[in-house]
Amino acid sequence: MLAGLMAAALGSVIVMPVHSPQTPGANSAVYVTGVTLGDVDPNNVVPTANGVPNAGTSNWDIALPVAGLTAGTDYKLTFTFEDVGYTGACNVDVRMTQVQEGKKVLLRDVGGYAGQCSPNIYMVSTDFGAMPDSPGPVTLTVTAHYGKAKTSTKVKMLIQ
């Protein structure tokens, strides 16, 4: 059944150098810095990097993040993570879960990124697919795995 829940990671990854890269050491880590679901842009303009003309800093332009999700509607998943001094293999996965009758149920499992990491900021965008017909609160969890370590960020949302 889990194979049926897997969404294709046919998205894009943009890598931007950090302003002040850290020297590898005891504090080397990968941190998830943001995750959103937003409407799919029918014009394919967003997401994009540095789309704001004359901006004085690097920027990541995404669809407006939403927390109230409509069953059956397609959404774009965007997430960012920063590698602070780690170099090596890493992967990031995204899972949507819901508590149903007292049990945690996996609604969606998206392989968001897999590859080599080095001190940079990573911006990932992929299709999340149609929201399941499962009304109620859900949790979107982004987990970055690097070396023998991992870190996670959770966001609460609602399927209506």
C-alpha positions as CSV (number, residue, x, y, z in Angstrom):
1,M,0.0,0.0,0.0
2,L,2.9,2.4,0.8
3,A,4.0,2.2,-2.9
4,G,0.6,3.6,-3.8
5,L,1.2,6.5,-1.5
6,M,4.5,7.5,-3.0
7,A,4.4,10.7,-5.1
8,A,6.8,11.2,-7.9
9,A,9.6,13.7,-7.1
10,L,9.6,15.3,-10.6
11,G,10.4,18.7,-9.2
12,S,13.3,21.1,-9.3
13,V,16.2,21.9,-7.0
14,I,17.9,25.2,-6.9
15,V,21.2,25.5,-5.0
16,M,22.4,28.9,-3.8
17,P,25.7,29.5,-2.0
18,V,25.5,30.7,1.6
19,H,26.9,34.1,2.4
20,S,29.3,32.8,5.0
21,P,29.9,29.1,4.7
22,Q,30.8,27.3,7.9
23,T,34.0,25.4,8.3
24,P,33.2,21.7,8.7
25,G,33.5,20.7,12.4
26,A,31.5,19.6,15.4
27,N,28.6,21.9,14.5
28,S,28.3,20.6,10.9
29,A,24.6,19.9,10.3
30,V,21.7,20.2,7.8
31,Y,18.7,22.3,8.9
32,V,15.2,22.4,7.4
33,T,14.4,26.1,7.1
34,G,10.9,26.1,5.6
35,V,8.1,24.0,4.1
36,T,4.8,25.1,2.4
37,L,2.0,23.8,0.2
38,G,0.6,26.3,-2.3
39,D,-1.5,26.4,-5.4
40,V,0.0,25.1,-8.6
41,D,0.8,28.1,-10.9
42,P,-0.9,27.5,-14.2
43,N,1.6,29.9,-15.9
44,N,4.6,28.0,-14.5
45,V,6.2,31.3,-13.3
46,V,6.5,30.4,-9.6
47,P,8.4,29.0,-7.8
48,T,11.5,30.8,-9.0
49,A,14.7,32.1,-7.4
50,N,15.6,35.8,-7.4
51,G,12.4,36.7,-9.2
52,V,12.0,40.1,-7.5
53,P,13.7,42.8,-9.6
54,N,16.2,45.0,-7.9
55,A,16.0,43.0,-4.6
56,G,19.1,43.5,-2.4
57,T,19.2,39.9,-1.2
58,S,18.6,36.4,-2.6
59,N,15.0,35.4,-2.6
60,W,12.7,32.4,-3.2
61,D,9.4,33.2,-4.9
62,I,6.7,30.7,-4.2
63,A,2.9,30.4,-4.3
64,L,1.2,31.8,-1.3
65,P,1.5,29.2,1.5
66,V,-1.9,27.7,2.5
67,A,-2.8,25.6,5.6
68,G,-6.5,25.0,4.7
69,L,-6.3,22.3,2.0
70,T,-9.1,21.2,-0.3
71,A,-9.6,17.5,-0.8
72,G,-9.0,16.6,-4.5
73,T,-7.0,19.8,-5.3
74,D,-3.4,19.6,-6.5
75,Y,-0.8,21.5,-4.6
76,K,2.9,22.4,-5.1
77,L,5.3,21.4,-2.3
78,T,8.2,23.8,-1.7
79,F,10.8,23.4,1.0
80,T,14.2,24.8,1.9
81,F,17.1,23.5,3.8
82,E,20.6,24.8,4.6
83,D,23.7,22.7,4.9
84,V,25.9,24.3,7.6
85,G,29.3,22.7,7.2
86,Y,28.3,19.1,6.3
87,T,29.6,17.5,3.1
88,G,28.3,14.1,1.9
89,A,25.2,12.2,0.9
90,C,21.9,13.5,2.2
91,N,18.2,13.1,1.5
92,V,15.1,14.9,2.5
93,D,11.6,13.3,2.6
94,V,8.2,14.7,3.3
95,R,5.3,12.9,4.9
96,M,1.8,13.8,5.6
97,T,0.1,12.0,8.4
98,Q,-3.3,12.1,10.1
99,V,-4.6,10.6,13.4
100,Q,-7.6,8.4,12.5
101,E,-9.4,6.5,15.3
102,G,-6.4,7.0,17.6
103,K,-3.9,5.7,15.0
104,K,-1.3,7.7,13.0
105,V,-2.0,7.1,9.3
106,L,0.4,7.9,6.5
107,L,-1.5,9.9,3.8
108,R,1.4,10.9,1.6
109,D,5.1,10.1,1.3
110,V,7.2,12.3,-1.0
111,G,10.9,11.7,-1.7
112,G,11.8,15.4,-2.0
113,Y,15.6,15.4,-2.5
114,A,18.4,12.9,-2.7
115,G,22.0,13.6,-3.6
116,Q,25.2,15.1,-2.3
117,C,25.1,18.0,0.1
118,S,27.7,20.7,0.8
119,P,27.4,24.1,2.5
120,N,24.7,25.8,0.5
121,I,21.0,26.7,0.7
122,Y,18.7,24.2,-1.2
123,M,15.3,25.2,-2.5
124,V,13.2,22.3,-3.6
125,S,9.9,22.4,-5.5
126,T,7.8,19.4,-6.5
127,D,4.2,18.4,-7.2
128,F,2.5,17.2,-4.1
129,G,-0.4,15.8,-6.0
130,A,-4.1,15.8,-5.2
131,M,-5.0,16.2,-1.6
132,P,-6.6,13.0,-0.3
133,D,-10.3,12.9,0.7
134,S,-9.6,12.7,4.4
135,P,-11.0,15.7,6.1
136,G,-9.4,16.9,9.4
137,P,-6.1,18.0,10.9
138,V,-2.9,16.7,9.3
139,T,0.8,17.1,10.0
140,L,3.4,17.7,7.2
141,T,6.8,16.5,8.4
142,V,10.0,17.3,6.5
143,T,13.0,15.2,7.6
144,A,16.6,15.7,6.4
145,H,19.0,12.7,6.7
146,Y,22.7,13.4,6.5
147,G,25.5,11.1,7.6
148,K,24.2,9.3,10.7
149,A,22.1,12.2,11.8
150,K,18.6,13.6,10.9
151,T,16.5,16.6,11.7
152,S,12.8,17.3,11.2
153,T,10.3,20.2,11.0
154,K,6.6,19.8,11.4
155,V,3.7,22.0,10.1
156,K,0.1,21.5,11.1
157,M,-2.6,21.8,8.3
158,L,-6.2,21.0,7.7
159,I,-7.9,19.1,4.9
160,Q,-11.4,20.4,4.3
